Amino acid sequence: MALALPSCSTKQWPSPRASSSPKHRAAASALLAAACGCACAQESPVYVINRLGLVGPEYQAGTGRTRSLPSTTSANGLVAGTSNRLSDTEQFYGNDAWLFNGSTTIGPINLTGGDYENPLTTPIYRAGWPIAVDEAGRVAGASLRFGWAGENIGHDAWLFDGADTRRINPIDGDYQWPGVNGVERRGGVRWFRNGLAVGTADRKSQSGALLGSDAFLFNGSQTIVPLNLRGPEYEQDSPNGVYRSLVNAAFGDLLLSRSGIVAGVSLRTLPNPSQDAGSDAWVFNGTTTIGPINLTGQGYQTRAPEGHIFRRGERLLMNDSGVVAGLSWRFHPNWAPLGSDAWVHRNGVTTGPINLVGPPYERDSNGLPFRVGEARRIDNAGAVTGSSSRFSPSGADLGSDVWMHHDGVTAGPLNLVGSPYEFQSIDGLVRRGQAYALQPPTHPPCGYSTRFAPDGTTAGRDCWVFRAGSTVGPVNLTGGPYEWSSAGTPFRHSEWHGGGRGTSTRYSASGATMGQDCWFFDGEVTHGPINLTGGVYEFDHGTAVQRSGQFILNATGIIATENFIVGHSVRYSRTGAHNGYAAWVYSIATGTTTELLPSFNPSTLYATVQITSVTETGVVLGTYYQNGSSSAPRAFIWTPHAGVHDLGATVSGGLTQAGWQQLSAVADQYLPGAIGTALGGSAQFVIGTGQPLGEPSSSSGVYRLTALPPACYPNCDASTATPILSANDFQCFLSRFAAQDPYANCDGSTGSLILTANDFLCFLTAFARGCP
């Protein structure tokens, strides 16, 4: 059962970003809606479909089975993925990488021939996979290497520039070594941005002894290596050669900014490999490596019992412009630890400590201050947020406070203070503030504060946000079902999920958990619950009502935009059992929540809906199961103006004619760029997987839907009343041009500057021709 379509709904105009207040955005949206009126209502979008991936006998079994998957996408809809190599009997023989460049699939684009193919298998076994694709159609990836006996002898990193593929990891000197079955080497890409690839290469002696690893940068024309620190403190002479290495390069301590700056951490070495000398952080600015950039000197290094100098810099953060923050351990001259300090490196200068210092953030340790500061987050303006431990003069734990360092000044505590966020213990005033580390860079610092009863027992926690120089909180839902009395103190518990969004636990009077509700804090007011309520989304236990809303998370946090938030709500049976879940979308501008329920079982009311993506204009894509069954999933699309539609039903001419049985999913939510920017209130393109027609159910193909242009391009406002073309169409075009909407790309240009004055001339020409 599909949702009923609205009889008259406003077109989704770009949100006026100049106003940061949701109330102002809502007022502007209302004015635009009033100007547009019912003439803005549109039908569901219509798409043409392209099948992506490699075809041919190498990629299709005798049974007809094929399997291609998207691996990475660019913001302008380019797709890189893999296609399995299969024998006639469906045996797996590796995979090849491919690129859809906007018009056709190119591949294989991974390294082939020679050491990249197993010489003992028929069909040939080889394995290449893409890691990232940029908007220019360049792809970075890796390929396995095979020896003469078929064994794995490492892997190489590669870059496809749109025409050719080249290996980009270093191979000179210690970066390759003779193995039993062939020359071995191991190079891999960690980051790929704007045509720059940063990675690591293992180092070994010619006898196979480990010599560490180096960081390298491919700058578009050549490979620069090593980027990491060198010299006596970072290199160790051994009978097998010079040893040097990175620290935890695979776990976040090797970073690439959008401005092309690379940061990493190098191991400090000693003549005796069993002795630890710590680590130092560094940055490569495009021409030179600078380091150490962590704090050094008295207090940050010490002489170890064996006689060598020890210091440790680690846990790096970096913003898009290349400002780096990190942590340095503190030491007493007698080698005893004194905690840690946070620092920030900007324009070649390191500043620190940037955490809170002095009482109560320090305790005495053999005549020197012991303190613990840690950076947790850095935003694009270079503001660093972190936490500092609190101590009594005797060293007792008094909790922690959150701070922020910006423009040379450290402010704190940012967390909530006073009752009930503090209690007076025999050792001193206790409070516990915690920064929320996953907050997106475009939003202000936020975090948690523990709540305390007068006797010091914990009573849950509240969420807060630091805006315009002051702390606001609690911003979560309070009172009623969000609290219960624990030892005479209201107990409540809330979670941040990023971007002003959070959840609050629901309780019965006795403290039993009754689910949770989602909320949104707009900077002034908390709105909630914003999830679905009433009907099958609640179950009345007699003493309390149970309901459960949840946000949908991906690798970077919550799936949401500046204008829309999406989530799931549990459905309950008549007995209170979970009965599947539906999806919902909350409009920040209008403050309304819409149920997304493409289909459910009419007998049991069971439903399963999964959201994958949402755009700034409220286009939502995801999957559902027809009639609530557990059969193959189907993809759906929802727009504010057209409601819910099976995605396959939007394909021009029908799926069968296009060679597809069904579209089962929209590309994985971990792939930014899997859904295009808005085109007339819908999606310009959609990438996903489906089942090709005439192939086994185990087959999987990659599709790209591209929206067909309107029947009359200059009719920007989609009006139907006479006159079709009016001044409203000019206003509509200007609004879309200002919002960088792909619709405004009238001349179809594909250069680095998509929207130009030529598009205005193009629109004027189209307007002058009129509509048929």
N, C-alpha and C positions, 0 to 999 in steps of 0.2 A: 504494500500500500504506500503510495507516494504522498508527500505533503501537498496540500492544495496551494496553488500559485496565488500570489496576491493580485487582487483585481486592479490595483493602481499603486505603484511604488515609485519612489524617487530614484533617478539614475544615481549611481555612486560616483559623485564628483571627488576629485582629489582633495584630501584634507588640507586646509590652509595651515601649513607648518609654522608660519610666522608667529602664531599664537600658541603658547605652551599650555594654556588652560583648556581642559576638556569642555568647560562651559562655553568658552569663546568659540571652540571648534564646532560645538553643537549649534550655536547660534548662526555661525557662518553657513553650516550645512543646511540649516533650515531656510535661510535666505535663498540659497542656490536651488533648493528643492521647490520653494514657492515660485521661483522664476521659471523652473522647468515644468512643473505640473504633471498631470497624468500623461501628457504626450511623451514622457520619458520612458514609460513602461516598454520593455523589450521582450522578445521571445528568447528561448534558450539559445545558447551559442551553437554555431555550426562549424565543424572542423573537417579538414582533410587529414588523412592519416598516412604516415610513412612508417614502414617497418625498417628498423635499424638492426645492425649486426651483420656478421659475415655469413655468406651463403655458399653453397657448393658441396661437393662430396666429402671434403674434409670436415665439414661442420654438420653433416646430417647422416644419421645411422640408416641402415637398411630398413629399419622399422618406420622411418620418417621422423624420428625424434630429433629435435634441435634444442639448444639451450643457449640463449644469450642474455646477458644481464648488464644494466647500466652500472658504472662504477663511480663516475664523477661527472659533474655538469658545470657549465659556466653560467654567468648571470644572463647572457643573451641567448641561451638555449642550445649551445653546442653540447654534445654528449660524447663521452668516451666510455667504453665498456669492454666486455670480454665475450667471446663466443667459444664454447667448448669444442674441442677437436674429438671426433667420435669415430669409432670403427663401425662396420656394418652391423655388428652385434651389440652396439651401444657401449662398448668399452671406452673408457676415458683416456684420451691421449693428450692431456694438457689443455691449453687455451691460448688464443691469440687476442691481442688488443686491437680495437678499432676506434675510429673517430667519425661521428656524424658532424659534418662541417656546415650544416645549415641547408644543404641541398642533397648530399649523397653520403653514403658510408664509405670510408677509406680504410683499407686494412689488408693484411695485418700491418700495424704500425710499430710493433715491438721488434726487437732484434731477431734476425733469423739466420739460418745457415751456420756452418762451422760449429763452434762450441755451444751454440744455442739450441741444437737439436740432438736428441739421443740417437746415435748411429746404429743402435741395435734393435730398434722397434719399427714395426710396420703396422699401421701408418706411423709417420714420424711423430715422436713426442717432443713437444716444446711448450714452454710456459712463459707467457708475458702478460703483464697487467698494468693498466694505467693507474696513476696515483692522483693526478690533478690535470685539469684542462683550463686554459685561460680564454678570455674573450676573443683573442686573436687566432684561436685554433691551434695553439701549441700545447702539446701533451707531454708530461713527464711520467716516467714509469720505470719498471724493472723487468729483467728477463733472467731466468735461470740459465746456468751454464752446465754442460755435461762433458765428462771425460770420455776417452776412447772405449772404456768398458761400460759406459752408460751411467756411471755414478755422478752425483751432484758435485760439481767443483766450484760452487759459489754462485754469484749473481752480479749483473752489471746494471747500472742506472742508465737510462736513455732519455732523449728528448726528441720528439717529433715536431718539426717546425712548420708543418702544413704540407711539406713536399717530401722531405727526407728524414730518416731517423739516424741519430748518431749516439754513440756511447759517450757519457759525460763524466763518469768517475775516473780518477787518475789510475794509471797502470804502471807508471815508471817506478823504478827503484823497489822499495819494500811493499808496494801496493799489489804486487802479484808475486807468487812463489811457486816453484815446481812441486807438484803433488804426484802421487802414485799413478793417477790416471790422466794427468794433464796439468796445465798451468792453472792454479787456483787464484781467485781474487773475489772480494766481496765489497761491493759499493752499492749504496742505497740512498734514495731521496727522502728527506724528512719534510721539507717545505718547498712549495713551488708557487710563486707569486710574480705577476707581471713579467713573465718570461725568465725569471731568475730561479734557479734550482739550488737548494742547499742540502747537503747530505753528508754521509760519513763513509770513510773507506778504512777497512781493516788493514793493519800492517803486520807483516811477518817476515822473518829472515828466510834466506834461501834454504835453510834446513827445516823450516816450518815452525820455528819458535815464535811465540806471540810477541809482537812489538807495539801493541796498543792500537790506536785509531786516530785518524785526523778528520777534521771538518773540511769540506770543500765547497766552493761556490762556482756554478756555471753561470757566467754573466751574459749569455747569449751568443758569445763567440769563442770563449775559451774557458778552461777550468783553472781556477785559482786554488792552490793547495800548498801548505796547510794554512787555514785561517787561525787556528788555535795558537796558544802561546808556545814559544820555543826558548831554548837556552838552558843554562845549567840547572835552574830551579824546576824545569818542566821536562827535561830529557835525562835519561839514565843510560850511561854506557854499560854495555854488557858484552859478554863474549859473542853473542849472537847479533849485536847491532845496537842502535840507539832506540830506546823505548820511550814513547810519549803517548798520552791518551787523553781522551775526553772523559767527562764524568756524566753518566746517566743520559747520554745523548738521545736515547730512545724514549726517555720519560719526561721530556719537557725542558731539559737544560741545554737545548740547542734551538734557537728561535730566529725567525726572519720577519722583519717588519715590512709593511707595505712600502716604505721608503727605501728598502733595500739594505738596511742595516742588519747584520748578523750578530747574535750574542750567544755565548756558550760558556762552559766551565771546563777548565783544564786541570788535570791531576798534577799535583806537585810531587816530584820524584826524588829519590835518594839512591845512593850507591847500593844500599842494601834493600832489595825489593820487598822484604818482609816488613820494613818500617814505613809508617804512614806519615806523610808530610802535609796532608790536607789538599786544598784545591783553591784555585783563583778564577774569578770571572773575567771575561774579556768581551770587547765588541770589535767587529770589523766594519769600518765605515765606507767600504767600497774600494779603498786603496790601501789602508793600513789597519793592522790589528793593534788595539790599545788595551793595555792591561798590565797589572791587575786593576780592575775597576772597583773591586770590593774594598772595604776598609782594611787598612794595614797599619803597621807600627804598634806603638805601645798600647796594650789593652786588647789588640786584635791578633797578636801573634806571640808566641812564647818559645822558649827553648825546651825541647822535649828531653826526657831523662837520658836519651841516647846522644844528645848534644846538638841535634839539628833544629832548625827553625820550623815551627808548625803554625799554620793558619788555615782557616776554611771559609771560603765564600761560596754561596750556593742559593738554590731556590729562586730562580730568576723569573721576573715578569717583564714584559715589554709591550709598549703601545705601538700604534701604527706609524708614528713618526720616529720611533727608535729610542725613546726614553726607556731606560732600564732600571728596575728596582730589584733588590735582592737582600740577602741576609749574610751577616758576618758573625762568626762565633767570637766570644770574648774570653780572655784568659788572664789569670793571675801570673805574675812572674814565676811562681813556683809550680806552674803547669796546671793548677786547679782551674776548672771551668768557671766562668763568671757570666754565663748566659749568652745572649745574642743581641745584636742591634740591626735594625733595618737601615738601608741606604738607598739613594737614588743617583743615577748617573745620567747627566744631561749635557750635551754640547761639550764633551770631553772633560767634564768636571764631576767628581763624586762628592755628594753631600751626605753627612751622617754624623751621629745617629739622627734619624728622623722620627723615631718613636718617642714616647713619653719618657722623661727622665726625672730623677729626684724622687723624694718621698711622695706617695707610697709605692712607687714603681721600682724601688731599689731596696735591697737589704745589705747589711754588712757581711762581707766574706773575707776574713783575714785582713781587715783594714781597707778593703776596696769594695766598691759597689757591685752587687750582683743584680742584673736585670734581664728580662726576657722580652724583646720586641721582635715582631715579625710582620713583614709586608704581606698582604693578602690579595691586593687588587690594585691595578693601575688603569686610569681612564685615558682617553685620547687627549685630554688637556694636560696630562702629566701629573695629575693628583694621585697620590698613593694613599691607600687606606690599609690599616693594619691593626694589630692588637698589642697591648702591653700587659704583662702580669702585674698583679698588685701584691705587696708584701707588708707585713707588720715589721717593726724594727727588729723583732726577734727572729724574723724569717718565716713566720706563719703565712700560709696561703690566704690571701684576701680577695681572690677572684681575678678579674681582668677588665680592662677598659679598651674601647675602640678609639682610634685617632685617625686624623687625616693630615697629610703634609702636602701643601700646595704653595707655590710662589715663595719658597723659603721659610714658611711658617708651619708649625705643627699645632693643630687644634685638637683638644680632647678634654674630657671624654665626650664622645658623640652619643654613646648609649644612654638609656634612661637612667636617671638617678633619683634618690629619695625613695620614700616608702611607696609601694612594696618592693622596690628593686634593690633595697639595701637592708641589712640588719646588723645590729651592733653585737659582735661576738666579744669574747673575753680578750681576743687578740687585736681587735680593731674593727673598722667598718668594712663589711664584706659586700661586694656586688660583682656580678658576672655579666659583662657585655661581650658579644661575639659578632664579628663582621660576617656578612653573607658574601662569600667569596665569588659566587657565580653571577653576581649582578652585572648586566651588560654595561659596556663602557658609556653608553649614551644616557644612563640614568644615575641619579645621585647615590651616595653610599647608603646602605641600609644594613640592618642586623637584628639581633635578638638581645633581649635582656631577661635574665632569670628573675622570677618572682619569688619572694620569700614570705613565709609566715613570721610572726614576731619571735617564735622560738628558733628560727633559722632553717626550718624544713622548707624544701622547695615547693612552690605552688604553681608550677608550669613556667611558661615564658610568653612574652609579648614581642611583637615586631615593631620596629621604629624605622624612620627614614630621616636623613639629615639633608635639609633643603634650605637654601638661602641663608646659611649661617646659623641655623638653629635645628634642634632635634624635635621631631614631631612623633608622638606616640602615646598610647598604643594605637596603631593603625589597623589592627586586626579586628575581627568581630568580637564583641564583648556582651556580657549580660545574657539572660535567658538561657537557651540551651547550650551556650558556649562556656558556661561556668558551672561549677558545683562547689559546695562548701566543704573544704578540707581543713579540719581543726579551726573552724571559724573564719578561714581566709578563702576568698574566691580562687579556685584553681582553674586555669585555662591554659591552652597550648595551641600555638600557631606556627606555621611554616611559611618562609619566603619561597617564591618560585621565580622571582626576577621581574623587573619592569613594573613595579607597583602591584604585582599580583601575589596572592597568598591564599592559604587555606587555614581554617580554624576548626578544631575538633569539636564535635557535638557530644554532650553528656546527658545522662539521666541524673536525677536528684541524688542518686547514690554513687555517682561517679562512673557508671558503666559507659563505655564508648558507644555512641550512636551515629557513627559516621563522621562526615566532615562537610563543610561548605566552602565554596570558593568566593573570594572577594577581590576588589580592585580599589586601590587608593590613588586618587587623581591629583594628589598634591595638596588638596584641601579637605576632601571628604572621602570616607570609605564607603564603597557601594557593595552590597551583598545581602543575601547570597545571590550570586550571578549565575549559578548552575540551575538546572531544572528542579522545580518543586511541585508538590501536589500530585494527585493521581497515583500512577504506578511508580513514581519516583520517591514515594514516602511509604513507610509502614508504621502504623500506630501500635505501639506495644501496650497502650493503655496508660502507662505512666510517662512515656516519652515517645517522641517521633524519631524514627531513624531515616536518614537519607545520606547519600554520599555522592558528592561531586568531586571531580579531579581534573587537574590540568593535564595536558598532553605534553610530554617532555621529549626533547631530542638531545643530541650531543652538546648543543650550545645553550640549553635551557628550555624554557617554555616555548611552545609554538604559538606565537602571537605577533601582532604588529602594533604600530602606534594607535591604530583605530579599532582593531578587533582582537578578541580573545576567544579561543576555542577550548573545549573540554569534553568530558564524558560524564554521564550521570548513571548510576546503577538503577536498574528497574527491579521492582520487587513483586513476587507472586502474592496471592491472597494469604499464604501462610508465612510470609516474611522472607522466603528464600530468594536468593539472587536470581534474577530472571533476565540476564543479559544486561546490556547497556545501550543507551542512545548517545548521540553527540549533540553538542549545542554550540552556538556562536553568540557572543555578547558584543554588542555595538557600544563602544565608549561614547560616541557622539550622541546617540539616542537613549542610552541607558537601558536598552531592551535585550532580552535573551530569546533566541529562537531555537526551537527543537529541530534537530536534523535527524529524520527517521525515514530513510528511503523505503524500508520494508520491515515487516514484523510478522510473526506467526499469528494468524487471526484467532486460533484456538487458545494458545497458551500466552499470547502477547509477548513471547520471547523475541529479542532482537539483539543483533550485534553490529555495531557501527564503529569504525576506526577512522579518525581524521589524520591526514598526512600533512596537509599544507593549508595556509591561509594567506591571502594577499592583503595589501593596504586597502583595497576597495571591497574587501569582504568576500572574495571568491574562496570557497572552501572545497577542498578535494579530499577524498578518502575512499574507504572500501566498506562494503556491507555484505551481508549474506541474505539472499532472497528468501523471503518468508521465514527468516530467523533460522534457517537450516544450517547444517555444518558442511554443506557442499562447497564448491569452489567460490571464492569471494569475487565480488564484482566492484568495479570502480564507479564512483559517483561524483557529481559536481553540484554545488549549490551556489547560487548568487542571490543577492538581496532582491533583484528585480525579476528573477525567473524561477526561484525556488529550487527544488531538488530534481535532478535528472540522472538516470543511468548514463554514465559517460559514453558508453558504446552507442547509445541512442542518438548522440549528438553528431556522429560521423556522417558526413555527406554521402548519400547513396546507400548507407547501411553497412554494418560490419561485414556481412557475408560477401557482399560485392567487393569489399576492400581486402578480403582474404583472412578475416579474423573470426574466431568463434566467440570470444569475449575478451574484454579488457578487465584483468583481475586486480590490478593495483596501480596506484600512482607511485612514481619513483620514491624510493625510501626517504623518510623524513630527515635522514642524516645528509642528504644531498641538497645543499642550497642551490637554487637555480633550476630545480626540477619543475617549477611552475613559472610561467612567464608573467610579466607585469600586465596590468589590466589593459584590455582592449574593449572599449565601449562597455565597461562594467563587468566584463568577463575576463577569461585568461587568454593571453595571446598564444601561448603554447603550453602543452602539458606533456610530460615524459613519464612513462611507466612500463609495466610488463603485462602481457596477456597471453592467451592461448591462440596460436595460429590455426586457421581452419584446415581440417584434413590431417592434422598431426596428432600423435598420442597426447593424452592428458598430461603426460610428464614433460611435454615440450614447454618452453618458455621463450617468448619473443619480446623484443623491446620495441615500443612504439613512441612516436612523437606526433601529437595532434597540433596542427597549426590552424588558428582561427581564420575562416574565410572573411575577407573584407566586407563591409556593409554593401548592400545592393547599390546604394547611392552614397559614395564616399563623402561628399560635402555635407550630407544630412547628418551632421555630427550629433545633434540632439535626438535623432531617431524619431522626429515628429511625423505625424500622419495627417494632421489637419492642413488645409490649404492656407497660406503657401507653405510648401514643403521646406523650401530654403528661406531663411530669414536671418535677421541680425543675431538671433539666439545661436545660430550655428557658428558665427564668428566668435561669440563669447565662449562657446563650448570649445572651439579649437584653441583659443588662447589659453583657456584653463588647462587643457590637456598638454599643450606645449610647455607651459610653466611647470607642470608636474612631471615632465619628461616621459609622458605616456607614449608608447610606441605608435599609437594611432596617429600622432602628429608627424610621424616620419613619412610625409606625403610622397616625397621623391624616392623613397625606398633605398636611401643611401646606407652604406655599411662601413663607412670610415670611422676613425677614432672619435669624430664629432658628428654624432648621428643627426641631431636636430639643429638646423641652421636656417638662415633667412630664405634659402631655396625652398624650404617647406612652406613658408608663408606664400611665396609666389605660386607654388604648386597648388595650394589650397584655393587661392584666388582664381586660378585657371579652371580648376574643377568646379568651383562655385559658378563661374561664368558659363560653363557648359550646361549647367543645370542637371536635373534628374530626368530620366526617361519617363 
